[in-house]
Amino acid sequence: MADFNNLGNSTEALRELAKLIETSHKLQYLNFSNNKLQNESLEILASSIAGSGSLKLLELKFNQSITTQGVKRLVDELKRKNNKILLFVDLAASKVDKEVTNQLEEILKNNRKINPISK
């Protein structure tokens, strides 16, 4: 994917997106790939992503500034809000340690048992 946006540097835009994510009842797929997101970006979005009642697929790949800290915040929010909807998160090219990746995968695996991905 060659094009990207620069959402990672826009706190105001991220906060507006966070509101939309949490209030949308039909949003199932969200692609933030290659958007220069950072840990701070993911911290703004984490609560809304976890609180979404419809978001199933989340792409965060090629946001090389997302590290363990940002993904840990997402994991914590998914646990805190007892999210059972999110089924897939793509973190390709991010710098996340194995322990946090495993925690995220365990949540997603449990969610897929409850809500299998339909073809």
All heavy atoms as an XYZ file, in Angstrom:
941
protein
N       0.854     -1.171      0.000
C       0.000      0.000      0.000
C       0.902      1.237      0.000
O       1.673      1.449      0.923
C      -0.900     -0.035      1.236
C      -1.754      1.183      1.365
S      -2.812      1.156      2.823
C      -4.049      0.037      2.279
N       0.810      2.039     -1.005
C       1.714      3.170     -1.166
C       1.218      4.435     -0.459
O       2.009      5.227      0.007
C       1.920      3.458     -2.635
N      -0.085      4.641     -0.437
C      -0.549      5.893      0.143
C      -0.785      5.764      1.641
O      -1.021      4.704      2.161
C      -1.827      6.431     -0.504
C      -2.576      5.465     -1.330
O      -1.978      4.522     -1.802
O      -3.778      5.667     -1.511
N      -0.712      6.891      2.286
C      -0.969      6.940      3.718
C      -1.469      8.321      4.088
O      -1.323      9.277      3.352
C       0.284      6.586      4.532
C       1.433      7.529      4.315
C       1.548      8.687      5.063
C       2.387      7.247      3.357
C       2.614      9.556      4.863
C       3.452      8.114      3.151
C       3.562      9.267      3.902
N      -2.093      8.390      5.224
C      -2.516      9.664      5.782
C      -1.584      9.994      6.924
O      -0.684      9.242      7.235
C      -3.963      9.564      6.278
C      -4.919      9.363      5.137
O      -4.902     10.109      4.179
N      -5.750      8.339      5.233
N      -1.841     11.082      7.573
C      -0.975     11.486      8.666
C      -1.798     11.655      9.940
O      -1.665     12.627     10.653
C      -0.262     12.785      8.303
C       1.001     12.965      9.088
O       1.380     12.123      9.887
N       1.659     14.090      8.871
N      -2.673     10.694     10.202
C      -3.536     10.774     11.367
C      -2.771     10.790     12.677
O      -3.227     11.345     13.658
C      -4.508      9.591     11.393
C      -5.656      9.658     10.417
C      -6.425      8.356     10.432
C      -6.570     10.814     10.754
N      -1.613     10.151     12.687
C      -0.843     10.027     13.914
C      -0.490     11.338     14.569
O      -0.246     11.398     15.770
N      -0.465     12.404     13.809
C      -0.084     13.703     14.349
C      -1.279     14.609     14.639
O      -1.103     15.758     15.012
C       0.853     14.419     13.365
C       2.160     13.686     13.218
O       2.649     13.084     14.169
N       2.722     13.717     12.035
N      -2.479     14.113     14.470
C      -3.662     14.954     14.618
C      -4.545     14.477     15.772
O      -5.466     13.693     15.581
C      -4.458     14.966     13.319
O      -5.622     15.739     13.483
N      -4.265     14.974     16.965
C      -5.024     14.573     18.146
C      -6.504     14.901     17.990
O      -7.366     14.086     18.334
C      -4.455     15.274     19.398
O      -3.079     14.905     19.522
C      -5.202     14.880     20.641
N      -6.800     16.066     17.450
C      -8.194     16.477     17.284
C      -8.942     15.530     16.346
O     -10.053     15.089     16.643
C      -8.266     17.908     16.751
C      -9.682     18.444     16.667
C      -9.710     19.891     16.214
O      -8.790     20.660     16.558
O     -10.664     20.245     15.511
N      -8.335     15.196     15.213
C      -8.972     14.276     14.260
C      -9.158     12.894     14.877
O     -10.201     12.258     14.693
C      -8.135     14.178     12.991
N      -8.173     12.439     15.638
C      -8.280     11.130     16.288
C      -9.405     11.113     17.317
O     -10.129     10.125     17.432
C      -6.950     10.761     16.951
C      -5.840     10.379     15.972
C      -4.495     10.352     16.680
C      -6.134      9.046     15.308
N      -9.572     12.187     18.043
C     -10.655     12.249     19.033
C     -12.026     12.230     18.350
O     -12.963     11.612     18.845
C     -10.500     13.478     19.918
C      -9.330     13.290     20.844
C      -9.307     14.228     21.978
N      -8.161     13.786     22.786
C      -7.405     14.547     23.498
N      -7.661     15.810     23.587
N      -6.397     14.057     24.173
N     -12.133     12.905     17.233
C     -13.386     12.878     16.478
C     -13.654     11.479     15.934
O     -14.782     10.993     15.980
C     -13.363     13.911     15.344
C     -13.412     15.347     15.828
C     -14.653     15.654     16.654
O     -15.767     15.265     16.267
O     -14.496     16.290     17.721
N     -12.612     10.841     15.407
C     -12.768      9.461     14.931
C     -13.156      8.525     16.064
O     -13.985      7.630     15.886
C     -11.464      8.969     14.296
C     -11.242      9.367     12.856
C      -9.828      9.043     12.428
C     -12.236      8.665     11.948
N     -12.564      8.717     17.233
C     -12.886      7.884     18.389
C     -14.375      7.973     18.724
O     -15.017      6.956     19.007
C     -12.030      8.291     19.586
N     -14.932      9.176     18.662
C     -16.366      9.349     18.921
C     -17.200      8.575     17.900
O     -18.181      7.919     18.257
C     -16.747     10.830     18.864
C     -16.235     11.655     20.012
C     -16.640     13.111     19.810
C     -15.873     14.042     20.721
N     -16.167     15.454     20.415
N     -16.800      8.671     16.640
C     -17.536      7.975     15.574
C     -17.455      6.457     15.731
O     -18.444      5.749     15.513
C     -17.000      8.384     14.207
C     -17.292      9.809     13.779
C     -16.519     10.161     12.521
C     -18.785     10.007     13.565
N     -16.273      5.965     16.090
C     -16.082      4.516     16.244
C     -17.005      3.977     17.332
O     -17.670      2.955     17.157
C     -14.608      4.192     16.571
C     -13.724      4.495     15.367
C     -14.455      2.735     17.008
C     -12.242      4.517     15.681
N     -17.050      4.663     18.441
C     -17.828      4.154     19.564
C     -19.332      4.280     19.346
O     -20.104      3.474     19.847
C     -17.431      4.845     20.862
C     -17.947      4.108     22.072
C     -17.135      4.352     23.318
O     -16.380      5.330     23.374
O     -17.271      3.543     24.240
N     -19.761      5.264     18.580
C     -21.197      5.468     18.393
C     -21.759      4.779     17.155
O     -22.972      4.635     17.040
C     -21.538      6.970     18.330
O     -20.810      7.578     17.260
C     -21.198      7.655     19.645
N     -20.892      4.348     16.251
C     -21.371      3.659     15.048
C     -21.819      2.245     15.404
O     -21.117      1.503     16.081
C     -20.261      3.586     13.998
O     -20.691      2.788     12.919
N     -22.975      1.879     14.916
C     -23.502      0.543     15.180
C     -23.333     -0.385     13.984
O     -23.722     -1.550     14.059
C     -24.982      0.628     15.559
C     -25.207      1.468     16.776
N     -24.814      1.090     18.032
C     -25.758      2.695     16.921
C     -25.120      2.028     18.899
N     -25.697      3.023     18.253
N     -22.760      0.135     12.901
C     -22.609     -0.669     11.701
C     -21.160     -0.843     11.264
O     -20.871     -1.632     10.385
C     -23.416     -0.057     10.556
C     -24.897     -0.093     10.816
C     -25.680      0.347      9.615
C     -27.155      0.255      9.942
N     -27.984      0.453      8.777
N     -20.244     -0.135     11.884
C     -18.838     -0.189     11.506
C     -18.251     -1.547     11.886
O     -18.180     -1.888     13.063
C     -18.059      0.927     12.201
C     -16.567      1.000     11.891
C     -16.345      1.364     10.428
C     -15.894      2.015     12.805
N     -17.855     -2.329     10.882
C     -17.300     -3.651     11.137
C     -15.826     -3.757     10.775
O     -15.127     -4.621     11.294
C     -18.077     -4.713     10.356
C     -19.481     -4.881     10.845
C     -20.183     -6.032     10.167
O     -19.625     -6.756      9.359
N     -21.447     -6.213     10.499
N     -15.359     -2.896      9.882
C     -13.985     -2.965      9.398
C     -13.383     -1.572      9.424
O     -13.995     -0.617      8.949
C     -13.983     -3.519      7.965
C     -12.643     -3.466      7.276
C     -11.634     -4.338      7.633
C     -12.403     -2.544      6.268
C     -10.393     -4.294      6.994
C     -11.181     -2.498      5.623
C     -10.178     -3.373      5.997
O      -8.951     -3.333      5.380
N     -12.188     -1.477     10.000
C     -11.512     -0.190     10.089
C     -10.052     -0.375      9.700
O      -9.355     -1.206     10.283
C     -11.631      0.351     11.516
C     -11.186      1.771     11.775
C     -11.891      2.764     10.856
C     -11.467      2.136     13.226
N      -9.617      0.388      8.718
C      -8.252      0.262      8.216
C      -7.475      1.539      8.519
O      -7.681      2.563      7.885
C      -8.269     -0.009      6.712
C      -6.899     -0.316      6.163
O      -5.883     -0.041      6.792
N      -6.873     -0.879      4.972
N      -6.593      1.449      9.516
C      -5.698      2.542      9.875
C      -4.281      2.252      9.389
O      -3.322      2.835      9.886
C      -5.663      2.747     11.398
C      -6.827      3.508     11.949
C      -7.602      2.963     12.955
C      -7.140      4.769     11.494
C      -8.658      3.667     13.499
C      -8.201      5.483     12.026
C      -8.958      4.923     13.025
N      -4.135      1.359      8.431
C      -2.809      0.984      7.946
C      -2.076      2.180      7.364
O      -2.665      3.020      6.692
C      -2.927     -0.089      6.855
O      -3.505     -1.247      7.378
N      -0.770      2.228      7.654
C       0.103      3.219      7.030
C      -0.354      4.657      7.272
O      -0.318      5.478      6.378
C       0.211      2.915      5.537
C       1.584      3.223      4.995
O       2.522      3.481      5.732
N       1.708      3.185      3.692
N      -0.813      4.941      8.488
C      -1.319      6.267      8.830
C      -0.425      7.020      9.799
O      -0.850      7.999     10.398
C      -2.721      6.158      9.434
C      -3.790      6.238      8.386
O      -4.222      7.305      8.015
N      -4.201      5.083      7.897
N       0.773      6.550      9.993
C       1.718      7.173     10.922
C       1.167      7.258     12.344
O       1.441      8.189     13.081
C       2.153      8.552     10.426
C       2.940      8.513      9.143
C       3.455      9.880      8.782
C       4.263      9.814      7.492
N       4.809     11.110      7.112
N       0.352      6.270     12.719
C      -0.150      6.230     14.083
C       0.992      5.952     15.039
O       1.947      5.263     14.696
C      -1.223      5.160     14.242
C      -2.532      5.357     13.496
C      -3.503      4.236     13.831
C      -3.153      6.698     13.792
N       0.858      6.471     16.236
C       1.856      6.289     17.286
C       1.156      5.708     18.503
O      -0.060      5.549     18.514
C       2.482      7.645     17.623
C       3.071      8.346     16.424
C       3.319      9.819     16.682
O       3.054     10.340     17.748
N       3.829     10.501     15.676
N       1.913      5.409     19.541
C       1.303      4.906     20.771
C       0.238      5.865     21.286
O      -0.832      5.437     21.711
C       2.368      4.679     21.843
C       3.236      3.494     21.526
O       2.808      2.539     20.896
N       4.480      3.555     21.959
N       0.516      7.156     21.237
C      -0.430      8.154     21.706
C      -1.724      8.105     20.897
O      -2.808      8.298     21.432
C       0.178      9.565     21.649
C       1.364      9.757     22.565
C       2.686      9.187     22.011
O       2.774      8.851     20.804
O       3.628      9.057     22.800
N      -1.602      7.842     19.600
C      -2.776      7.724     18.730
C      -3.635      6.550     19.175
O      -4.860      6.658     19.298
C      -2.352      7.492     17.282
O      -1.367      8.401     16.867
N      -2.982      5.426     19.410
C      -3.708      4.229     19.806
C      -4.325      4.391     21.193
O      -5.410      3.886     21.461
C      -2.779      3.012     19.767
C      -3.441      1.646     19.758
C      -4.543      1.550     18.713
C      -2.412      0.563     19.529
N      -3.667      5.136     22.058
C      -4.231      5.395     23.380
C      -5.520      6.203     23.289
O      -6.461      5.978     24.040
C      -3.204      6.082     24.270
C      -2.095      5.128     24.687
C      -1.003      5.771     25.520
O      -1.210      6.884     26.031
O       0.058      5.147     25.660
N      -5.587      7.130     22.339
C      -6.809      7.924     22.121
C      -7.927      7.030     21.580
O      -9.080      7.152     21.980
C      -6.540      9.097     21.147
C      -5.626     10.119     21.810
C      -7.853      9.745     20.680
C      -5.082     11.176     20.862
N      -7.580      6.112     20.696
C      -8.575      5.278     20.029
C      -8.965      4.014     20.797
O     -10.030      3.444     20.568
C      -8.043      4.860     18.649
C      -7.802      5.979     17.648
C      -7.012      5.468     16.458
C      -9.125      6.583     17.205
N      -8.122      3.545     21.717
C      -8.285      2.235     22.350
C      -9.637      2.057     23.031
O     -10.299      1.028     22.862
C      -7.150      1.982     23.341
N     -10.065      3.025     23.804
C     -11.324      2.897     24.530
C     -12.507      2.786     23.567
O     -13.421      1.984     23.782
C     -11.506      4.089     25.462
O     -12.714      3.963     26.163
N     -12.481      3.558     22.498
C     -13.565      3.522     21.514
C     -13.566      2.218     20.729
O     -14.629      1.656     20.460
C     -13.448      4.695     20.551
O     -13.598      5.899     21.245
N     -12.390      1.748     20.365
C     -12.296      0.469     19.651
C     -12.858     -0.640     20.537
O     -13.662     -1.460     20.099
C     -10.835      0.181     19.242
C     -10.398      1.153     18.136
C     -10.660     -1.275     18.811
C      -8.909      1.162     17.855
N     -12.436     -0.659     21.798
C     -12.892     -1.693     22.730
C     -14.381     -1.564     23.034
O     -15.057     -2.561     23.273
C     -12.086     -1.623     24.018
N     -14.903     -0.334     22.995
C     -16.302     -0.097     23.309
C     -17.240     -0.245     22.131
O     -18.457     -0.201     22.293
N     -16.679     -0.445     20.955
C     -17.513     -0.587     19.765
C     -18.329     -1.875     19.849
O     -17.807     -2.934     20.172
C     -16.639     -0.627     18.512
O     -17.415     -0.997     17.380
N     -19.588     -1.759     19.521
C     -20.451     -2.934     19.519
C     -20.512     -3.631     18.182
O     -21.242     -4.603     18.018
N     -19.718     -3.158     17.205
C     -19.807     -3.753     15.867
C     -18.454     -4.007     15.201
O     -18.376     -4.802     14.279
C     -20.654     -2.854     14.956
O     -20.070     -1.565     14.842
N     -17.382     -3.359     15.660
C     -16.083     -3.462     14.985
C     -15.487     -4.858     15.147
O     -15.240     -5.315     16.260
C     -15.109     -2.419     15.525
C     -13.753     -2.335     14.827
C     -13.923     -1.961     13.357
C     -12.858     -1.339     15.532
N     -15.268     -5.530     14.015
C     -14.743     -6.896     14.013
C     -13.309     -6.990     13.504
O     -12.558     -7.844     13.936
C     -15.643     -7.801     13.161
C     -17.032     -7.964     13.716
C     -17.856     -8.871     12.835
C     -19.263     -9.011     13.425
N     -20.079     -9.915     12.621
N     -12.968     -6.156     12.539
C     -11.662     -6.238     11.896
C     -10.955     -4.889     11.970
O     -11.511     -3.874     11.549
C     -11.817     -6.649     10.424
C     -12.611     -7.934     10.170
C     -12.942     -8.081      8.700
C     -11.852     -9.133     10.669
N      -9.729     -4.890     12.492
C      -8.958     -3.668     12.679
C      -7.570     -3.840     12.084
O      -6.834     -4.735     12.479
C      -8.850     -3.351     14.177
C      -8.005     -2.143     14.565
C      -8.592     -0.851     14.004
C      -7.889     -2.065     16.089
N      -7.238     -2.996     11.130
C      -5.906     -3.041     10.528
C      -5.079     -1.864     11.026
O      -5.451     -0.714     10.843
C      -6.005     -3.012      9.006
C      -6.613     -4.294      8.457
C      -6.269     -4.535      7.015
O      -5.103     -4.330      6.624
O      -7.181     -4.934      6.279
N      -3.957     -2.197     11.648
C      -3.021     -1.197     12.155
C      -1.635     -1.377     11.550
O      -0.673     -0.778     12.007
C      -2.919     -1.301     13.687
C      -4.181     -0.995     14.464
C      -4.019     -1.365     15.935
C      -4.551      0.469     14.321
N      -1.542     -2.196     10.518
C      -0.233     -2.531      9.957
C       0.475     -1.310      9.370
O      -0.162     -0.327      8.990
C      -0.357     -3.636      8.911
C      -1.184     -3.277      7.709
C      -1.392     -4.498      6.820
C      -2.339     -4.133      5.689
N      -2.775     -5.285      4.940
N       1.797     -1.408      9.356
C       2.692     -0.394      8.794
C       2.626      0.947      9.522
O       2.883      1.991      8.951
C       2.480     -0.218      7.289
C       2.570     -1.517      6.532
C       1.503     -1.985      5.790
C       3.713     -2.290      6.596
C       1.578     -3.189      5.108
C       3.798     -3.501      5.927
C       2.730     -3.955      5.182
N       2.257      0.897     10.782
C       2.368      2.050     11.673
C       3.546      1.731     12.585
O       3.379      1.222     13.687
C       1.077      2.244     12.476
C      -0.051      2.767     11.621
O      -0.023      3.904     11.179
N      -1.032      1.924     11.375
N       4.728      2.000     12.099
C       5.943      1.521     12.755
C       6.223      2.176     14.103
O       7.065      1.705     14.853
C       7.119      1.661     11.803
C       6.926      0.775     10.589
C       7.965      0.990      9.514
O       8.722      1.951      9.543
N       8.009      0.079      8.555
N       5.499      3.224     14.439
C       5.691      3.862     15.738
C       4.782      3.275     16.809
O       4.840      3.683     17.961
C       5.466      5.366     15.631
O       6.485      5.946     14.832
N       3.921      2.337     16.431
C       3.121      1.629     17.434
C       4.004      0.548     18.035
O       4.569     -0.280     17.327
C       1.849      1.020     16.823
C       0.884      2.128     16.404
C       1.179      0.072     17.817
C      -0.386      1.625     15.756
N       4.114      0.575     19.357
C       4.956     -0.385     20.063
C       4.121     -1.107     21.124
O       2.904     -0.953     21.190
C       6.154      0.324     20.728
O       5.658      1.188     21.754
C       6.974      1.119     19.722
N       4.817     -1.825     21.954
C       4.174     -2.572     23.034
C       3.272     -1.680     23.876
O       2.163     -2.076     24.250
C       5.255     -3.224     23.925
O       6.017     -4.117     23.108
C       4.655     -3.978     25.077
N       3.716     -0.474     24.180
C       2.944      0.450     25.028
C       1.545      0.709     24.461
O       0.553      0.639     25.182
C       3.699      1.765     25.176
C       2.940      2.826     25.944
C       3.645      4.181     25.910
O       4.826      4.268     25.584
N       2.920      5.223     26.231
N       1.455      1.019     23.180
C       0.161      1.315     22.566
C      -0.743      0.104     22.500
O      -1.940      0.189     22.786
N      -0.185     -1.029     22.134
C      -0.989     -2.248     22.018
C      -1.406     -2.734     23.405
O      -2.516     -3.240     23.582
C      -0.239     -3.336     21.220
C      -1.035     -4.627     21.170
C       0.046     -2.837     19.804
N      -0.561     -2.538     24.395
C      -0.923     -2.897     25.778
C      -2.148     -2.099     26.218
O      -3.049     -2.625     26.867
C       0.266     -2.624     26.714
C      -0.024     -2.864     28.168
C      -0.067     -4.346     28.490
C      -0.101     -4.583     29.989
N      -1.331     -5.178     30.444
N      -2.201     -0.839     25.830
C      -3.374     -0.011     26.157
C      -4.631     -0.578     25.500
O      -5.693     -0.660     26.126
C      -3.134      1.437     25.720
C      -4.314      2.352     25.900
C      -4.744      2.441     27.372
N      -5.972      3.153     27.516
C      -6.078      4.406     27.913
N      -5.009      5.088     28.234
N      -7.246      4.984     27.983
N      -4.518     -1.002     24.243
C      -5.654     -1.612     23.554
C      -6.083     -2.893     24.260
O      -7.273     -3.115     24.506
C      -5.313     -1.881     22.088
C      -6.395     -2.570     21.263
C      -7.681     -1.747     21.227
C      -5.885     -2.844     19.852
N      -5.118     -3.745     24.607
C      -5.419     -4.994     25.321
C      -6.128     -4.697     26.637
O      -7.140     -5.324     26.967
C      -4.121     -5.812     25.553
C      -4.341     -6.936     26.551
C      -3.597     -6.366     24.232
N      -5.611     -3.742     27.388
C      -6.213     -3.383     28.677
C      -7.651     -2.910     28.504
O      -8.538     -3.265     29.296
C      -5.392     -2.307     29.388
C      -4.047     -2.821     29.886
O      -3.841     -4.059     29.938
O      -3.183     -1.974     30.216
N      -7.900     -2.119     27.476
C      -9.257     -1.613     27.227
C     -10.188     -2.734     26.772
O     -11.357     -2.771     27.170
C      -9.241     -0.482     26.200
C      -8.706      0.820     26.745
C      -9.562      1.394     27.863
O     -10.797      1.468     27.732
O      -8.979      1.781     28.896
N      -9.696     -3.635     25.937
C     -10.520     -4.772     25.506
C     -10.935     -5.611     26.711
O     -12.086     -6.047     26.807
C      -9.763     -5.640     24.495
C      -9.537     -5.018     23.115
C      -8.551     -5.848     22.307
C     -10.853     -4.847     22.362
N     -10.015     -5.804     27.642
C     -10.334     -6.553     28.864
C     -11.299     -5.765     29.743
O     -12.287     -6.306     30.236
C      -9.058     -6.855     29.649
C      -8.176     -7.896     29.011
C      -6.918     -8.079     29.849
C      -5.967     -9.069     29.231
N      -4.709     -9.177     30.013
N     -11.008     -4.495     29.946
C     -11.816     -3.658     30.837
C     -13.257     -3.559     30.361
O     -14.199     -3.622     31.146
C     -11.201     -2.261     30.949
C     -11.867     -1.370     31.990
C     -11.165     -0.030     32.119
N     -11.379      0.850     30.997
C     -12.478      1.575     30.801
N     -13.471      1.515     31.650
N     -12.579      2.368     29.751
N     -13.431     -3.433     29.047
C     -14.777     -3.293     28.491
C     -15.380     -4.639     28.106
O     -16.463     -4.688     27.535
C     -14.754     -2.343     27.294
C     -14.430     -0.917     27.717
C     -14.793      0.082     26.675
C     -14.608      1.480     27.246
N     -15.165      2.488     26.363
N     -14.645     -5.708     28.404
C     -15.122     -7.068     28.140
C     -15.589     -7.226     26.684
O     -16.668     -7.772     26.418
C     -16.235     -7.441     29.123
C     -16.456     -8.930     29.193
O     -15.541     -9.712     28.931
N     -17.669     -9.329     29.528
N     -14.770     -6.733     25.766
C     -15.102     -6.774     24.349
C     -15.161     -8.212     23.857
O     -14.228     -8.983     24.045
C     -14.073     -5.984     23.539
C     -14.370     -5.992     22.061
O     -14.198     -6.990     21.392
N     -14.834     -4.866     21.550
N     -16.268     -8.571     23.211
C     -16.462     -9.910     22.646
C     -16.693     -9.842     21.140
O     -17.035    -10.836     20.518
C     -17.671    -10.607     23.304
C     -17.556    -10.759     24.800
C     -16.478    -11.737     25.177
C     -16.430    -11.911     26.681
N     -15.138    -12.361     27.146
N     -16.502     -8.668     20.551
C     -16.837     -8.437     19.144
C     -15.606     -8.470     18.235
O     -15.627     -9.077     17.168
C     -17.558     -7.080     18.970
C     -18.799     -6.999     19.855
C     -17.910     -6.816     17.510
C     -19.884     -7.979     19.543
N     -14.518     -7.809     18.643
C     -13.329     -7.695     17.796
C     -12.724     -9.075     17.545
O     -12.459     -9.833     18.484
C     -12.299     -6.776     18.458
C     -11.121     -6.331     17.606
C     -11.580     -5.535     16.377
C     -10.153     -5.484     18.430
N     -12.508     -9.404     16.257
C     -12.039    -10.738     15.888
C     -10.629    -10.765     15.318
O      -9.966    -11.795     15.363
C     -12.998    -11.347     14.847
C     -14.476    -11.416     15.240
C     -15.303    -11.924     14.078
C     -14.663    -12.263     16.478
N     -10.171     -9.647     14.763
C      -8.887     -9.652     14.063
C      -8.240     -8.273     14.166
O      -8.896     -7.259     13.948
C      -9.113    -10.004     12.586
C      -7.861    -10.004     11.758
C      -6.995    -11.080     11.780
C      -7.552     -8.925     10.969
C      -5.837    -11.074     11.019
C      -6.393     -8.901     10.205
C      -5.537     -9.986     10.227
N      -6.948     -8.265     14.500
C      -6.156     -7.041     14.515
C      -4.854     -7.338     13.786
O      -4.139     -8.272     14.143
C      -5.844     -6.561     15.953
C      -4.950     -5.329     15.923
C      -7.126     -6.265     16.722
N      -4.556     -6.570     12.754
C      -3.318     -6.741     11.994
C      -2.302     -5.721     12.480
O      -2.504     -4.521     12.341
C      -3.589     -6.555     10.504
C      -2.394     -6.899      9.629
O      -1.269     -7.026     10.153
O      -2.592     -7.041      8.413
N      -1.205     -6.216     13.049
C      -0.151     -5.360     13.596
C       1.160     -5.499     12.820
O       2.227     -5.212     13.367
C       0.103     -5.716     15.064
C      -1.005     -5.372     16.037
C      -0.755     -6.028     17.382
C      -1.127     -3.870     16.182
N       1.093     -5.921     11.579
C       2.315     -6.121     10.787
C       3.184     -4.868     10.820
O       2.689     -3.747     10.724
C       1.957     -6.478      9.345
N       4.470     -5.070     11.010
C       5.497     -4.015     11.017
C       5.428     -3.127     12.258
O       5.961     -2.030     12.258
C       5.450     -3.173      9.743
N       4.778     -3.597     13.316
C       4.811     -2.842     14.572
C       5.797     -3.528     15.514
O       6.155     -4.678     15.328
C       3.418     -2.744     15.197
O       2.909     -4.026     15.457
N       6.215     -2.792     16.514
C       7.234     -3.288     17.438
C       6.575     -3.626     18.777
O       6.603     -2.835     19.707
C       8.322     -2.243     17.621
C       9.006     -1.874     16.318
C       9.873     -0.647     16.478
C      10.381     -0.234     15.114
N      10.345      1.190     14.906
N       5.982     -4.812     18.821
C       5.237     -5.226     20.003
C       5.846     -6.506     20.540
O       6.077     -7.447     19.781
C       3.744     -5.449     19.658
C       2.947     -5.825     20.886
C       3.165     -4.215     18.984
N       6.077     -6.547     21.854
C       6.700     -7.749     22.405
C       5.718     -8.919     22.414
O       4.510     -8.747     22.356
C       7.334     -7.497     23.782
C       6.354     -7.313     24.918
O       5.272     -7.929     24.895
O       6.685     -6.557     25.848
N       6.282    -10.089     22.474
C       5.515    -11.326     22.328
C       4.443    -11.486     23.408
O       3.347    -11.961     23.133
C       6.466    -12.517     22.324
C       5.817    -13.811     21.926
C       6.865    -14.805     21.493
C       6.270    -16.100     21.028
N       5.588    -16.021     19.767
N       4.754    -11.082     24.632
C       3.785    -11.241     25.722
C       2.494    -10.481     25.448
O       1.394    -11.016     25.601
C       4.399    -10.760     27.043
C       3.449    -10.894     28.216
C       4.034    -10.343     29.509
O       5.256    -10.148     29.602
O       3.233    -10.107     30.425
N       2.612     -9.235     25.000
C       1.422     -8.421     24.710
C       0.720     -8.931     23.461
O      -0.516     -8.990     23.413
C       1.790     -6.926     24.598
C       0.614     -6.093     24.129
C       2.303     -6.415     25.934
N       1.480     -9.344     22.468
C       0.886     -9.925     21.258
C       0.085    -11.171     21.625
O      -1.023    -11.370     21.123
C       1.976    -10.281     20.228
O       2.717     -9.100     19.931
C       1.374    -10.820     18.950
N       0.630    -12.001     22.494
C      -0.069    -13.209     22.930
C      -1.343    -12.868     23.700
O      -2.363    -13.545     23.541
C       0.844    -14.087     23.788
C       1.926    -14.766     22.967
O       1.858    -14.841     21.750
N       2.949    -15.244     23.643
N      -1.303    -11.826     24.528
C      -2.495    -11.409     25.268
C      -3.596    -10.970     24.298
O      -4.769    -11.335     24.462
C      -2.174    -10.266     26.227
C      -1.335    -10.675     27.404
C      -0.932     -9.461     28.253
O      -1.458     -8.354     28.101
N       0.018     -9.669     29.138
N      -3.212    -10.188     23.290
C      -4.175     -9.740     22.289
C      -4.737    -10.930     21.528
O      -5.953    -11.050     21.344
C      -3.536     -8.740     21.324
C      -4.422     -8.238     20.191
C      -5.664     -7.520     20.722
C      -3.633     -7.329     19.260
N      -3.876    -11.824     21.109
C      -4.326    -12.993     20.343
C      -5.261    -13.866     21.165
O      -6.230    -14.421     20.632
C      -3.138    -13.805     19.830
C      -3.527    -14.938     18.910
C      -4.437    -14.530     17.750
O      -4.202    -13.469     17.126
O      -5.398    -15.281     17.460
N      -5.018    -13.984     22.445
C      -5.901    -14.785     23.315
C      -7.303    -14.176     23.378
O      -8.306    -14.893     23.289
C      -5.302    -14.886     24.721
C      -6.032    -15.833     25.625
C      -5.986    -17.292     25.163
O      -5.017    -17.698     24.494
O      -6.947    -18.024     25.471
N      -7.383    -12.856     23.493
C      -8.681    -12.175     23.493
C      -9.400    -12.420     22.169
O     -10.580    -12.781     22.134
C      -8.509    -10.660     23.732
C      -8.028    -10.397     25.159
C      -9.814     -9.898     23.441
C      -7.557     -8.970     25.398
N      -8.672    -12.235     21.067
C      -9.283    -12.396     19.745
C      -9.702    -13.839     19.497
O     -10.767    -14.098     18.919
C      -8.307    -11.916     18.664
C      -7.887    -10.446     18.764
C      -6.849    -10.124     17.698
C      -9.070     -9.505     18.672
N      -8.886    -14.781     19.934
C      -9.206    -16.200     19.774
C     -10.491    -16.543     20.529
O     -11.367    -17.234     19.997
C      -8.040    -17.055     20.271
C      -8.209    -18.538     20.024
C      -6.927    -19.285     20.300
C      -6.857    -19.642     21.759
N      -5.711    -20.508     22.090
N     -10.613    -16.055     21.738
C     -11.841    -16.285     22.513
C     -13.046    -15.647     21.844
O     -14.128    -16.233     21.822
C     -11.680    -15.771     23.942
C     -10.752    -16.638     24.752
O     -10.583    -17.824     24.492
N     -10.117    -16.043     25.757
N     -12.860    -14.445     21.293
C     -13.949    -13.788     20.594
C     -14.380    -14.574     19.361
O     -15.567    -14.661     19.051
C     -13.561    -12.365     20.187
C     -13.484    -11.423     21.371
O     -13.780    -11.794     22.500
N     -13.081    -10.198     21.110
N     -13.409    -15.167     18.647
C     -13.744    -15.953     17.441
C     -14.506    -17.218     17.807
O     -15.302    -17.714     17.006
C     -12.479    -16.275     16.653
C     -11.917    -15.065     15.923
C     -10.813    -15.431     14.943
N      -9.616    -15.922     15.572
C      -8.556    -15.183     15.904
N      -8.560    -13.879     15.666
N      -7.493    -15.728     16.457
N     -14.297    -17.752     19.007
C     -15.089    -18.919     19.447
C     -16.539    -18.522     19.654
O     -17.457    -19.283     19.348
C     -14.526    -19.465     20.761
C     -13.226    -20.194     20.610
C     -12.742    -20.686     21.972
C     -11.360    -21.303     21.861
N     -10.841    -21.669     23.194
N     -16.745    -17.325     20.179
C     -18.094    -16.827     20.457
C     -18.781    -16.364     19.162
O     -19.949    -16.638     18.932
C     -18.054    -15.651     21.450
C     -17.500    -16.131     22.788
C     -19.431    -15.016     21.625
C     -17.115    -14.993     23.726
N     -18.026    -15.662     18.316
C     -18.538    -15.068     17.070
C     -17.659    -15.498     15.906
O     -16.790    -14.737     15.495
C     -18.523    -13.539     17.145
C     -19.341    -12.999     18.273
O     -20.505    -13.308     18.368
N     -18.736    -12.213     19.140
N     -17.860    -16.678     15.370
C     -16.997    -17.133     14.266
C     -17.045    -16.171     13.079
O     -18.068    -15.546     12.813
C     -17.590    -18.492     13.876
C     -18.493    -18.876     14.989
C     -18.898    -17.627     15.695
N     -15.915    -16.053     12.400
C     -15.846    -15.212     11.203
C     -16.628    -15.906     10.100
O     -16.376    -17.056      9.775
C     -14.384    -14.988     10.753
C     -13.612    -14.260     11.859
C     -14.330    -14.231      9.433
C     -12.132    -14.129     11.586
N     -17.611    -15.205      9.548
C     -18.420    -15.786      8.475
C     -17.748    -15.533      7.139
O     -17.094    -14.527      6.933
C     -19.825    -15.205      8.484
O     -19.777    -13.808      8.380
N     -17.924    -16.465      6.247
C     -17.290    -16.369      4.920
C     -18.160    -15.659      3.953
O     -19.300    -15.573      3.999
C     -16.958    -17.756      4.390
C     -15.916    -18.436      5.242
C     -15.585    -19.793      4.708
C     -14.548    -20.440      5.590
N     -14.127    -21.718      5.130
